[in-house]
Amino acid sequence: MSSPQPPSDAGHEPGPHPVGPHHLGPHHVGPHHAWHHEVPPEGEGSSVEAPAPAAPASGPGTGRVVAVIAAGGFLGGPTRYLLGQAFPTAQHTFPATTFVINVTGAFVLAVLLVCVIEVWPPTHYVRPFGAVGFLGAYTTFSTWMVDTDRFLAAGRYGLAALDVFGSLFSGLAATALGIFLARAALVRRSPGWSRA
């Protein structure tokens, strides 16, 4: 009794040589070799082209942004210098001028960023000029740390702690106040604002 033949593919006549490399046995002889059915790998004779890379988003060039930052720093650095000359502090006393410069810089930075991000239409140069350039040069981390190091070297540990933690927490408070006031002004200008 003969065993049943496996069903052939629909629409094809059964033949002596099954089609497909998975049917090839070790003693198969004929024109149907496995390499006839291979698909060439991508990039090796394939007619499918890779998609073109997306075009970069339009915006200002790096050179222009760097120039705007430099212009802001050109104004911010001298502003801090002139304030230091106008309101000098004696050696081994609390550096009130540097303290005020850093705290006011934190406040102005908070207000500026709220305006740039939440109020004004999108711009390319305001943030680099004001936040990075001007305020980056106006405020000073290095002078703050140098003053603290001088206090520590002189044994004025109380002033050193006041300089570090006072500047840190005052800067955080100034930032929070700047964000609050800027957003409050934004709410006042919105059409639906009322005192209720």
Salt bridges, closest charged atoms under 4 A:
GLU118 OE2 - ARG183 NH2 2.68
